[in-house]
Amino acid sequence: MAAAAEPTPPADEPVVRDVDLYATSAGAIPTYKWRQAPEGLATRRQLRAMGLSPGRGNDPVVQIECRGGKRVAYLYRIDLAVPKRIPTLAQEAALDKAMARRQTCPKCSRRYFRCLPLRTLGSCLECYDGTPADPRDYTTASTEWISAA
């Protein structure tokens, strides 16, 4: 039995096709408007808040148009997400050492809870121009550990 052929539209009616002009040749993922995506999907930040990560090889399955189509957010399947990796003490120590370099003023040796503008100013604001720093913003010993939590 032969397969049924698609009905052809009358000659006076134009053929309408749904074509995404901006789709890549590799295939585009479905795009939804803001708050219109199906259940069971989350962004990377939402997965992180749940203690999960997308996992190796799990590509986004949907994208959402934000801000009138000016931005997109990629969504991942929650059921395929894996628990996020917990860093070892050695990794945390290496990260703290790297952050200490960016957070410590070379002139007064105060370690701030934020990164300092060392490339542009070369020191903290108090050392640069005398702007007083709030004592709650820094620690006096540069060897103190700042919690990564």
C-alpha positions as CSV (number, residue, x, y, z in Angstrom):
1,M,0.0,0.0,0.0
2,A,1.4,3.3,-1.0
3,A,1.9,6.1,1.6
4,A,-0.6,8.9,1.4
5,A,0.8,12.0,-0.3
6,E,0.6,15.3,1.5
7,P,-2.3,17.4,0.2
8,T,-1.2,20.2,-2.0
9,P,-2.6,23.6,-1.4
10,P,-4.6,25.3,-4.0
11,A,-2.5,27.2,-6.6
12,D,-3.9,30.6,-5.4
13,E,-2.8,30.1,-1.7
14,P,0.8,30.7,-0.7
15,V,2.7,27.9,1.0
16,V,3.5,28.8,4.6
17,R,6.4,27.2,6.4
18,D,7.8,27.9,9.9
19,V,11.4,28.7,9.3
20,D,13.9,30.1,11.8
21,L,16.1,32.4,9.8
22,Y,18.8,32.5,12.5
23,A,19.0,28.7,13.1
24,T,22.4,27.1,12.7
25,S,22.9,24.2,10.4
26,A,23.7,22.0,13.3
27,G,20.1,22.4,14.5
28,A,18.7,25.0,16.9
29,I,17.3,24.3,20.3
30,P,13.7,25.3,21.0
31,T,13.1,28.9,22.0
32,Y,10.5,30.0,24.5
33,K,9.4,33.4,25.7
34,W,10.0,34.5,29.3
35,R,8.2,32.2,31.8
36,Q,6.9,30.0,29.1
37,A,9.3,27.1,29.3
38,P,8.1,23.6,30.3
39,E,8.6,22.2,33.8
40,G,11.6,20.2,34.8
41,L,14.2,22.7,33.4
42,A,16.5,25.1,35.2
43,T,19.3,27.5,34.5
44,R,22.9,26.9,35.8
45,R,22.3,29.3,38.7
46,Q,19.1,27.6,39.6
47,L,20.9,24.2,39.5
48,R,23.7,25.6,41.7
49,A,21.1,26.7,44.2
50,M,19.8,23.2,44.3
51,G,23.3,21.8,44.8
52,L,23.4,20.4,41.3
53,S,25.4,21.1,38.1
54,P,24.4,20.2,34.5
55,G,27.0,17.4,34.3
56,R,29.5,16.5,31.6
57,G,28.0,16.3,28.1
58,N,24.5,17.6,29.1
59,D,23.9,20.5,26.7
60,P,21.1,23.0,27.2
61,V,17.8,21.6,25.9
62,V,15.9,24.9,25.7
63,Q,16.6,28.6,25.5
64,I,14.5,31.4,26.8
65,E,14.3,34.9,25.3
66,C,14.8,37.6,27.9
67,R,14.4,41.3,27.7
68,G,12.4,41.3,24.5
69,G,14.7,38.9,22.7
70,K,17.9,40.8,23.5
71,R,19.2,38.1,25.8
72,V,18.9,34.4,26.0
73,A,19.1,32.0,29.0
74,Y,19.9,28.4,28.5
75,L,17.9,25.7,30.4
76,Y,19.1,22.2,31.4
77,R,17.1,19.2,32.4
78,I,17.0,18.8,36.2
79,D,16.6,15.0,36.0
80,L,20.0,14.7,34.2
81,A,21.8,17.0,36.6
82,V,24.4,15.6,38.9
83,P,25.5,16.7,42.4
84,K,28.0,19.6,42.2
85,R,31.6,18.7,43.0
86,I,32.9,19.7,46.4
87,P,36.4,21.1,46.3
88,T,39.2,19.4,48.3
89,L,41.0,21.2,51.1
90,A,44.0,21.6,48.8
91,Q,41.8,23.2,46.1
92,E,40.3,25.6,48.6
93,A,43.7,26.5,49.9
94,A,44.9,27.3,46.4
95,L,41.9,29.4,45.7
96,D,42.3,31.3,49.0
97,K,45.9,31.9,48.2
98,A,45.0,33.3,44.7
99,M,42.3,35.5,46.2
100,A,44.5,36.7,49.0
101,R,46.8,38.2,46.3
102,R,43.9,40.1,44.8
103,Q,42.4,41.2,48.1
104,T,45.5,42.3,50.0
105,C,46.8,45.8,49.9
106,P,50.6,45.8,49.2
107,K,51.1,49.0,51.2
108,C,49.1,48.5,54.4
109,S,48.8,44.6,54.3
110,R,45.1,44.7,55.0
111,R,43.1,41.9,53.4
112,Y,39.7,43.1,52.2
113,F,36.6,40.9,51.6
114,R,36.6,42.1,48.0
115,C,39.1,42.4,45.2
116,L,41.1,45.7,45.2
117,P,41.8,47.8,42.1
118,L,45.5,46.9,42.1
119,R,46.0,47.3,38.4
120,T,44.7,50.8,38.3
121,L,45.5,52.2,41.7
122,G,48.1,49.8,43.0
123,S,46.6,49.8,46.6
124,C,43.4,50.2,48.6
125,L,41.5,53.5,48.5
126,E,42.7,54.5,51.9
127,C,46.4,54.1,50.9
128,Y,45.8,55.7,47.5
129,D,43.9,58.9,48.4
130,G,43.1,58.7,52.1
131,T,39.4,57.6,51.8
132,P,38.7,56.0,55.1
133,A,37.9,52.2,55.0
134,D,35.2,50.7,57.1
135,P,36.9,48.3,59.6
136,R,34.3,45.7,58.8
137,D,35.5,45.5,55.2
138,Y,39.0,44.1,55.9
139,T,41.0,41.9,58.2
140,T,44.4,43.1,59.6
141,A,46.3,39.9,59.1
142,S,46.9,39.0,55.5
143,T,47.4,35.3,56.5
144,E,43.9,34.9,57.8
145,W,41.6,32.5,55.9
146,I,38.4,34.0,54.5
147,S,35.6,31.4,54.3
148,A,34.7,30.6,50.7
149,A,31.1,29.9,51.8
